Amino acid sequence: MAFDTRLIQTAVLGGPDSYEPVICPEDPIELDVFKEEMQGVTFWCSPLLGGCGRQLGTRRCVTRASHFFHLHDPEGVQSDCSRRARGGGIGSADHLFIKSAMQRMFHRQGLEPRYRFVSHDDAPVGSVVDIELNGHKLRVHMNKDVPIDWEAVGAGALILGPGVQISDDLLQVLRYVNRVKFKSEGRRRIMVIGTQVAGEATTWGIDPSDCRIAEDGWLVTPVVERIWNAEGHDPARLQDAFRRVAGETASDASRQIGELIRLIKMDMHAGLTGSVQSLCEQAEQEISRCSGAALSRLNAVLAEAHDWLNGQDRDRQRLFNRLGKAQRNRDVTQTRALVARAEKLLKRGTPPSQAEQDILAAAKRMISTPAPVPTPRPPIPPLTINVPPQPQPELQPPVARPRQKQRAEREDLTKAKEIIVRLRSRRLSDKERLDILTRLVSLEETVGHRFSVRERHDIQRWKRKFPSLRGSAAVPAVTDSDATGGSAETE
């Protein structure tokens, strides 16, 4: 199943201001079960997800992932939603899942936190989550592309999200930093807590029930508890470290580096290879002026940009190779299309090489030269031959091509599995169940061999309840090896 990261996979339940996130199942059969469970519940493109606040529906897809889509506005007001272009992948609601995952830990200690989802320019809402606890602040920094505001962090504890980097020098001063990441289990997003210690690997898989919130607002995991017991906990020293880092990042050099990184990322997104190459040359001259977190960020974006530029060079070479081949084959239609693509690419990229100029010039000459008109030949008089009538052979039906047969079998299998899902519902009457089961029996001959052990067992059990179906063609019997073997397909 193809997955498009621009599809909207997340929403909130009940209204645009809801804090309860939900993920749309990608599989069409799982989506059917999801819709049956969610009858009467509405889905919304919440501003808390960077959305437009309009209502969403579910779209069932077979060849790609099922997803949410914007419902038609009955008043005709259709505002553009940035999530259509930016995407609303599974991770786009992780800041809301943080709220629901940490709520139980807070309530266990009798805490009533308040949440604030901080927004930044060119970054989605929820890149930073501030949790206020009895006058103290716990900050969860989720977005690796947003620089850490150390001055703001100095007022409270810090938790880093997936991929957010911290320099080794600063980690030595802080001794440790807590982290969070998410993993998917069906339609659920499970928060995983870890603690990264200076000179050690990050310890993941910490259960939130084993954690607590200290009186000054710091998240205390079992690893942090061990460090505090051995070395003590000095918030004043940590605040001094935050202030020193804040002073470094406020320098002019750091601001210039942050601007360079932002421009490189924007131009990569726009496909401006020439501009990205020029900005990378500027960034490499700034390496000697960097240290700590700024140096780590700069090196990371340079590595990403060089990989992107190498990929663009390969695509450009393939395009001009195809253009040269189409010109040599005198394929006017393909040559004209490739010339348009090449000219568009050169406007956004570096100037063409001499070889590229020659290929482009030859292609333009070929499509601009009119094809020679052939000289018409004199008509040839028809030759009359008396042939006795011959018996016409019987027309044979065309043999179905293998690809068409496979497509039909896939469609029948999808229909059969949908029927099986419906038959497992206990709300069907006997008449409805017999009608649906009769349709399933008609599909057994073509796709019955692809049913799982459980599906074959269920079909046999259902058919035993209806004497009129006992003589029909049955799916392959469930053998002992099917019931015990490890290779059987399960749902």
C-alpha positions in Angstrom: 0.0 0.0 0.0 1.5 3.3 -1.1 1.6 6.0 1.6 1.5 9.7 0.8 2.9 11.8 3.7 0.7 14.7 2.6 -2.4 12.8 3.5 -4.2 13.9 6.7 -4.0 11.0 9.1 -4.9 12.8 12.4 -7.9 14.7 13.7 -9.6 15.5 17.0 -12.9 14.2 18.3 -16.1 16.1 18.9 -15.2 19.6 17.9 -12.4 21.9 16.6 -11.3 22.9 20.1 -11.1 19.3 21.4 -7.8 18.1 23.0 -8.6 14.4 22.2 -6.6 13.2 19.1 -7.4 10.3 16.9 -5.6 8.5 14.1 -7.3 7.3 10.9 -6.6 3.5 10.2 -4.7 3.0 6.9 -6.2 -0.4 6.1 -9.7 -0.3 4.5 -11.0 -3.2 6.5 -9.7 -1.7 9.8 -11.3 1.6 8.7 -14.7 -0.1 8.4 -14.4 -1.4 12.0 -13.2 2.0 13.2 -16.3 3.7 11.6 -18.6 1.2 13.2 -17.1 1.9 16.6 -17.2 5.7 16.1 -20.8 6.0 15.0 -22.1 9.4 15.9 -18.7 10.9 16.6 -17.4 13.7 14.5 -13.8 14.4 13.4 -12.3 17.9 13.0 -9.2 19.6 11.5 -8.3 21.3 14.7 -6.2 24.5 14.9 -4.3 22.6 17.6 -3.0 20.4 14.7 -2.3 23.5 12.5 -5.6 23.0 10.7 -8.5 25.1 9.5 -11.1 24.1 12.1 -13.5 22.5 9.6 -15.1 19.1 9.9 -13.5 16.0 8.4 -14.7 12.7 7.0 -13.0 9.4 6.3 -11.9 8.3 2.9 -11.6 4.5 2.3 -8.7 3.6 -0.1 -7.4 0.3 -1.3 -4.3 1.2 -3.4 -3.0 3.8 -0.8 -3.6 4.6 2.8 -7.1 5.5 4.0 -7.2 9.0 5.4 -9.3 12.0 6.6 -10.6 14.6 4.1 -12.4 18.0 4.4 -16.2 17.7 4.1 -18.0 20.1 1.8 -19.1 23.3 3.5 -22.9 23.7 3.0 -22.5 27.5 3.1 -20.0 27.4 0.3 -17.1 28.8 2.4 -14.0 26.8 1.4 -10.9 28.2 3.0 -7.5 26.7 2.1 -6.0 24.4 4.7 -2.2 24.3 5.1 -2.4 20.7 6.2 -3.2 19.7 2.6 0.3 20.9 1.5 2.3 20.4 4.7 0.7 17.1 5.5 -0.9 15.7 8.6 1.0 12.4 9.2 0.7 10.2 12.2 3.2 12.2 14.2 1.4 15.5 13.7 -0.7 15.0 16.8 2.1 13.8 19.2 1.9 17.0 21.2 -1.8 16.1 22.1 -0.8 12.5 22.8 1.8 13.9 25.3 -1.0 15.6 27.2 -3.1 12.5 27.5 -0.1 10.2 28.3 1.3 12.4 31.1 -2.1 13.3 32.6 -2.3 10.0 34.6 1.1 10.7 36.1 0.1 14.2 37.2 -3.2 13.1 38.6 -1.5 10.3 40.6 0.4 13.1 42.5 -2.6 15.3 42.8 -1.3 17.9 40.3 -3.6 19.9 38.0 -1.3 21.0 35.1 -2.1 23.6 32.4 -0.8 23.1 28.9 0.3 25.6 26.3 1.2 24.6 22.8 3.9 27.2 21.7 3.9 28.1 18.0 6.9 29.3 16.0 7.4 30.9 12.5 7.8 28.2 9.8 7.1 25.4 12.4 3.9 23.5 13.1 1.9 24.2 16.3 2.9 21.9 19.1 6.7 22.0 18.3 7.1 23.1 21.9 4.7 22.1 24.8 4.8 24.0 28.1 3.3 22.3 31.1 2.7 24.7 34.1 2.8 22.9 37.5 2.1 25.0 40.7 4.3 27.9 39.6 6.9 25.7 37.9 7.3 24.9 34.2 8.1 21.7 32.4 9.0 22.2 28.7 8.8 19.4 26.1 10.8 20.5 23.0 9.4 18.2 20.2 10.6 19.7 16.9 14.3 19.1 16.0 14.1 21.9 13.3 13.2 24.6 15.9 16.2 25.9 17.9 16.0 25.4 21.7 15.2 28.7 23.5 17.6 28.2 26.4 16.6 31.5 28.0 13.0 30.3 28.3 14.1 26.8 29.3 16.1 28.4 32.2 12.8 28.9 34.0 12.0 25.2 34.2 12.9 21.6 33.4 13.5 20.3 29.9 12.4 17.2 28.0 13.7 16.6 24.4 11.7 15.0 21.6 12.8 12.7 18.8 16.0 13.8 17.0 16.5 17.0 19.1 20.2 17.3 19.5 22.2 18.5 22.5 26.0 19.1 22.5 28.3 16.8 24.5 29.7 19.8 26.4 26.3 20.9 27.6 25.3 17.4 28.4 28.4 17.1 30.6 27.3 20.2 32.5 23.7 19.1 32.9 24.7 15.5 33.6 21.6 14.1 31.9 18.5 15.1 29.9 15.1 13.3 29.7 13.7 12.4 26.3 10.3 11.2 24.9 9.4 9.5 21.6 6.3 7.8 20.2 5.6 4.4 18.7 2.4 3.3 16.9 0.3 0.3 18.1 -2.7 0.1 15.8 -4.6 3.3 16.2 -2.8 4.2 19.4 0.4 6.3 19.9 2.4 5.1 22.9 4.7 7.6 24.6 8.1 6.1 25.6 10.3 7.9 28.2 14.1 7.8 28.2 17.0 9.4 30.0 20.2 10.3 28.2 23.2 10.5 30.6 26.6 12.0 29.7 29.0 9.3 28.6 26.3 6.7 28.5 23.6 5.4 26.0 20.1 6.7 26.4 18.0 4.4 28.7 14.6 3.9 26.9 11.4 2.1 27.9 10.9 3.8 31.3 7.3 3.3 32.5 5.5 6.6 33.3 4.2 5.0 36.5 7.8 4.7 37.7 8.3 8.5 37.3 7.4 11.4 39.4 7.4 15.2 39.3 9.7 16.9 41.8 8.5 19.9 43.8 10.5 22.3 41.6 8.8 20.8 38.4 11.6 18.4 37.2 10.7 15.0 35.8 12.4 12.4 37.9 12.9 9.0 36.2 14.6 6.0 38.0 17.8 7.0 36.2 17.5 10.6 37.4 16.7 9.3 40.9 20.0 7.4 40.9 22.0 10.4 39.8 20.4 12.7 42.4 21.1 10.1 45.1 24.7 9.9 44.1 25.5 13.5 43.2 22.6 15.6 44.6 20.3 18.0 42.8 21.3 21.6 42.5 18.7 23.6 40.5 20.7 26.8 40.8 23.8 25.3 39.1 21.6 24.0 36.3 20.0 27.5 35.8 23.4 29.0 35.5 24.3 26.5 32.8 21.1 27.4 30.9 21.9 31.1 31.2 25.4 30.6 29.8 24.0 28.7 26.8 21.3 31.4 26.3 24.1 34.0 26.2 26.0 32.0 23.6 23.0 31.5 21.3 22.0 35.1 21.5 25.2 36.2 19.8 25.2 37.7 16.3 27.1 34.7 14.9 24.4 32.3 16.2 21.6 34.4 14.7 23.3 34.4 11.3 23.8 30.6 11.5 20.1 30.1 12.4 19.1 32.3 9.4 21.4 30.3 7.1 19.9 27.0 8.2 16.4 28.4 7.7 17.2 29.6 4.2 18.8 26.3 3.2 15.8 24.3 4.3 13.3 26.7 2.5 15.3 26.5 -0.7 15.6 22.7 -0.6 11.8 22.6 -0.2 11.4 24.9 -3.2 13.9 22.9 -5.3 16.4 25.8 -5.8 19.6 23.8 -6.3 21.7 26.8 -7.3 20.7 28.8 -4.2 21.2 25.8 -1.9 24.7 25.3 -3.3 25.6 28.9 -2.7 24.1 28.9 0.8 26.1 25.8 1.7 29.3 27.5 0.7 28.5 30.4 3.0 27.6 28.0 5.8 30.9 26.1 5.5 32.8 29.4 6.0 30.9 29.8 9.4 32.0 26.5 10.8 35.1 27.9 12.4 32.9 30.5 14.3 30.6 27.8 15.8 30.7 25.6 18.8 28.3 23.5 20.9 24.7 23.2 19.8 25.1 25.7 17.0 27.9 23.6 15.4 25.8 20.4 15.7 22.9 22.1 14.0 25.0 23.5 11.2 26.8 20.2 10.5 23.5 18.4 10.4 21.9 20.7 7.9 25.0 20.7 5.7 25.0 16.9 5.6 21.3 16.9 4.7 21.8 19.6 2.0 24.8 17.7 0.4 22.8 14.5 0.2 19.9 16.4 -1.4 22.2 18.1 -3.9 23.7 14.8 -4.9 20.2 13.4 -5.5 19.3 16.5 -7.6 22.5 16.0 -9.7 21.6 12.4 -10.4 18.0 13.4 -11.5 19.4 16.1 -13.7 21.9 13.7 -15.4 19.1 11.2 -16.0 16.9 13.9 -17.5 19.5 15.1 -20.1 20.3 11.4 -21.0 16.6 10.8 -21.7 16.5 14.1 -23.7 19.5 13.1 -25.8 18.0 9.6 -26.5 14.6 11.1 -27.5 16.2 13.5 -29.9 18.3 10.8 -31.5 15.2 8.6 -31.9 13.3 11.6 -33.6 10.5 11.2 -30.9 9.1 14.7 -31.3 6.4 14.4 -28.6 8.7 13.1 -25.9 11.5 15.5 -26.9 9.2 18.5 -26.6 8.1 17.5 -23.1 11.6 16.9 -21.9 12.8 20.2 -23.3 10.2 22.0 -21.2 11.3 20.1 -18.1 15.0 20.8 -18.7 14.4 24.5 -19.2 12.4 24.7 -16.0 15.1 22.8 -14.1 17.9 25.1 -15.4 16.0 28.2 -14.2 16.1 26.8 -10.6 19.5 25.2 -10.7 23.1 25.9 -11.7 24.0 27.1 -15.2 24.2 24.3 -17.8 27.4 22.6 -18.8 28.7 22.7 -22.4 27.4 19.1 -22.9 23.9 20.0 -21.6 23.8 23.1 -23.8 24.6 20.9 -26.9 21.9 18.4 -26.0 19.3 21.1 -25.5 20.2 23.0 -28.7 20.0 19.8 -30.8 16.7 18.9 -29.3 15.2 22.4 -30.0 16.4 22.2 -33.6 14.8 18.8 -34.1 11.4 19.9 -32.7 11.4 23.2 -34.7 12.2 21.5 -38.1 9.1 20.5 -39.9 8.9 16.9 -40.9 9.2 16.2 -44.7 5.9 15.7 -46.5 6.0 12.4 -48.5 5.3 12.6 -52.2 1.9 10.9 -53.0 2.0 7.9 -55.3 -0.4 7.3 -58.1 -3.3 5.1 -57.1 -3.0 1.4 -58.0 -6.1 0.0 -59.8 -7.8 -2.7 -57.7 -7.2 -6.3 -58.7 -10.4 -8.3 -59.0 -10.1 -12.0 -58.1 -13.1 -14.3 -57.9 -12.7 -16.3 -54.7 -15.3 -18.8 -53.6 -16.9 -18.0 -50.3 -15.2 -19.6 -47.3 -16.9 -20.8 -44.1 -16.3 -18.3 -41.3 -14.5 -19.7 -38.3 -16.3 -19.4 -35.0 -15.2 -16.5 -33.0 -13.4 -17.6 -29.8 -13.8 -15.4 -26.7 -10.6 -13.5 -25.9 -8.5 -15.0 -23.3 -8.4 -12.9 -20.2 -5.0 -11.5 -19.6 -3.2 -12.6 -16.4 -3.2 -9.0 -15.1 -6.9 -8.6 -15.4 -7.5 -12.0 -13.7 -5.3 -11.0 -10.8 -7.1 -7.7 -10.5 -10.5 -9.4 -10.4 -9.2 -11.9 -7.8 -8.0 -9.0 -5.6 -11.4 -7.3 -5.9 -13.2 -10.6 -5.0 -10.9 -11.1 -2.0 -11.6 -7.6 -0.7 -15.3 -8.1 -1.1 -15.1 -11.5 0.7 -13.1 -10.1 3.6 -15.6 -7.2 4.0 -18.5 -9.8 4.1 -16.6 -11.8 6.8 -16.2 -8.6 8.9 -20.0 -8.0 8.7 -20.8 -11.7 9.5 -18.9 -11.4 12.8 -21.3 -8.7 14.0 -23.9 -10.1 16.4 -26.5 -7.6 15.4 -27.5 -9.4 12.2 -30.8 -11.2 11.9 -30.9 -14.7 10.6 -32.3 -13.6 7.2 -29.6 -10.9 6.9 -26.9 -13.4 7.8 -28.2 -15.9 5.3 -28.3 -13.3 2.5 -24.8 -12.1 3.2 -23.4 -15.7 3.6 -24.9 -16.7 0.2 -22.9 -13.9 -1.4 -19.8 -15.1 0.4 -20.4 -18.7 -0.9 -20.4 -17.4 -4.4 -16.9 -16.0 -4.0 -15.4 -19.2 -2.4 -14.5 -20.9 -5.7 -12.2 -18.1 -6.8 -10.6 -16.8 -3.5 -11.4 -19.4 -0.9 -7.8 -20.7 -1.1 -6.6 -17.3 0.2 -8.7 -17.3 3.4 -6.9 -17.5 6.7 -7.4 -20.5 9.0 -9.7 -18.5 11.3 -11.8 -17.3 8.3 -12.2 -20.8 6.9 -13.2 -22.1 10.4 -15.7 -19.3 10.8 -17.3 -19.9 7.4 -17.7 -23.6 8.0 -19.3 -22.8 11.4 -21.7 -20.3 9.9 -22.8 -22.6 7.1 -23.6 -25.4 9.5 -26.4 -23.1 10.8 -28.1 -23.0 7.4 -29.1 -26.4 5.9 -29.6 -24.9 2.5 -25.9 -24.0 2.2 -24.4 -27.3 3.4 -24.3 -28.7 -0.1 -22.5 -25.7 -1.6 -18.8 -25.6 -2.6 -16.8 -25.3 0.6 -13.6 -23.5 1.3 -10.6 -25.8 1.9 -11.0 -27.7 5.1 -9.1 -26.7 8.2 -6.6 -29.4 8.9 -4.6 -30.2 12.1 -1.5 -28.7 10.4 -3.4 -25.5 9.7 -4.5 -25.3 13.3 -1.0 -25.9 14.7 1.4 -24.8 12.1 3.3 -21.4 12.3 2.8 -20.5 8.7 -1.0 -20.0 8.7 -2.2 -16.5 8.0 -3.9 -14.8 10.9 -5.9 -11.6 11.2 
